[in-house]
Amino acid sequence: MNATTTAPSLSFEFFPPRDVPGQKRLIENVAGKLGALEPSFFSVTYGAGGTTRDGTRQTVYRLIDAGFNAVPHLSMGADDKTHIQTILDDYCSRGVKRIVVLRGDQPSGFGANRFTHNAEALVNLIRTHCGDQFHLEVAAYPEIHPDASSAEQDLEFFKRKIDAGADSAITQYFYNADAYENFLERCAKAGITAPIVPGIMPITNLASLMRFSQKCGADIPRWLNNVLTDTADDQQATIDFGVDFVSRLCERLLQLGAPGLHFYTLNRWGATTRICQNLALH
């Protein structure tokens, strides 16, 4: 496959490993392999309600110490404003330049006693406390956020995050390029000009893909589900098909003007690397 004339940016998302050996494997093996693709950054997720808060920071700092550009995710969770400000000051002191700002999932059994529960408010807080210290990424949903009552409401919420001071956006993953194209068209009509990078989920296992997709509201086209069902007992066949299909999806997204690709790696490097090689992004 041919790369675009202007090389798109690449970024890769990790979740915080549960223990020190897991962090060591992530830094030395996975980040080492993906680092050869010269990504703009590695991002590190922030569990529901900040449940991986310490793990997120530890992973970010270990990536920084290893020479990588690491970007923390941040949501409000159970934290009050003062605690969020302390986290921001800590990141500032360690040279973090970018943050992925999310509403985040509400932790199980958590009440409503928090300073707010939306990414727009967190963007406002960061801009008020830190000015332009950070490049702020927010989430976008070409297939509509599952909590939104309509496409119009979802687009309004997205625009409010951008107007609050977000610099760019990363989308939830999807497998229909038309959804991304339509989303870009609707954003343009709404006066939204911020770069919108599509999120990419490599396909390696049907059961896990269905579980993730049901949780986040990503649509699995019926034909794709049927093909993956046919190969479910042959993991290598599933991976090979997934690499080819997602490579073609990415090629189409780049043709539509995507400024980059953000891979949800699940702390693995194999399928993501093969996709980027197919696209000559290496």
DALINDA-V695965 format. One record per backbone hydrogen bond with DSSP energy under -0.5 kcal/mol. NH is the residue of the N-H (numbers start at 1). CO is the residue of the C=O. E is the energy in kcal/mol with one decimal. If there is no record, write none. Layout:
nh->{NH/NH}
co->{CO/CO}
e->{E/E}
//
This chain:
nh->{7/9/11/12/13/14/23/24/25/26/27/28/29/30/31/32/33/34/35/36/36/37/38/40/41/42/43/44/45/49/50/51/53/56/57/58/59/60/61/62/63/64/65/66/67/68/70/71/72/73/74/76/78/79/84/85/86/87/88/89/90/91/92/93/94/95/96/99/100/101/101/102/102/110/114/115/122/123/124/125/126/127/128/129/130/131/133/135/136/137/137/138/139/140/144/148/154/155/156/157/158/159/160/161/162/163/164/165/165/166/167/168/169/170/171/172/174/179/180/181/182/183/184/185/186/187/188/189/190/191/192/193/195/197/197/198/200/202/204/209/210/211/212/213/214/215/216/217/218/221/225/226/227/228/229/230/231/232/234/235/238/239/240/241/242/243/244/245/246/247/248/249/250/251/252/253/254/255/256/257/258/261/262/263/263/264/265/265/267/268/273/274/275/276/277/278/279/280/281/282}
co->{5/259/261/41/263/43/19/20/21/22/23/24/25/25/26/27/29/30/31/32/33/34/35/10/10/69/12/71/14/105/47/48/50/52/53/54/55/56/57/58/59/60/61/62/64/63/68/42/98/44/100/103/49/76/80/81/82/83/84/85/86/87/88/89/90/92/91/135/72/99/137/74/100/107/112/79/118/119/120/121/122/123/124/125/126/127/130/97/134/99/135/168/101/170/141/145/150/151/152/153/154/155/156/157/158/159/160/161/162/161/136/136/195/138/197/140/199/176/176/177/178/179/180/181/182/183/184/185/186/188/187/191/167/169/195/260/262/200/202/205/206/207/208/209/210/211/212/213/213/219/221/222/223/224/225/226/227/229/231/233/234/235/236/237/238/239/240/241/242/243/244/245/246/247/248/249/250/251/252/254/253/9/198/11/261/200/13/263/13/265/269/270/271/272/273/274/275/277/276/280}
e->{-0.6/-1.9/-1.8/-1.7/-3.0/-3.0/-2.1/-2.6/-2.4/-2.4/-2.8/-2.7/-2.3/-1.4/-3.5/-0.5/-2.4/-2.8/-2.5/-0.7/-0.9/-1.8/-1.9/-3.4/-0.8/-2.5/-2.5/-2.2/-2.3/-1.3/-2.5/-1.0/-2.0/-3.4/-2.1/-2.7/-2.4/-2.7/-2.7/-2.1/-2.3/-2.4/-2.6/-1.3/-1.8/-2.6/-0.9/-2.9/-0.6/-2.3/-2.6/-0.6/-1.0/-2.2/-2.1/-2.6/-1.9/-2.2/-2.5/-2.5/-2.1/-2.5/-2.5/-2.2/-1.1/-1.4/-2.2/-2.4/-2.4/-0.7/-3.7/-2.5/-0.5/-1.8/-1.9/-0.6/-1.3/-2.8/-2.3/-2.4/-2.6/-2.6/-2.4/-2.5/-3.3/-1.7/-1.6/-2.8/-0.6/-2.7/-0.6/-1.8/-0.5/-1.6/-2.2/-1.8/-2.1/-2.3/-2.1/-2.4/-2.1/-2.6/-2.0/-1.6/-1.9/-3.1/-1.6/-0.5/-1.4/-1.7/-2.2/-1.6/-2.2/-2.5/-2.5/-2.2/-0.6/-1.4/-0.9/-2.3/-2.8/-2.0/-2.5/-2.0/-2.4/-2.5/-2.4/-1.9/-1.4/-1.3/-2.9/-0.6/-0.5/-3.1/-0.5/-0.7/-3.5/-0.6/-0.6/-1.9/-2.7/-1.9/-2.6/-2.5/-2.3/-1.4/-2.1/-1.7/-0.9/-0.7/-2.6/-2.3/-2.2/-2.5/-2.2/-1.9/-1.1/-1.0/-2.2/-0.5/-2.3/-2.7/-2.8/-2.5/-2.8/-2.7/-2.0/-3.0/-2.8/-2.0/-2.0/-2.1/-2.7/-2.3/-2.0/-2.3/-2.5/-1.9/-1.6/-1.3/-2.2/-2.3/-2.2/-2.8/-0.5/-3.1/-1.2/-1.2/-0.6/-1.0/-2.4/-2.1/-2.3/-2.3/-2.2/-2.3/-1.6/-1.4/-3.3/-0.8}
//
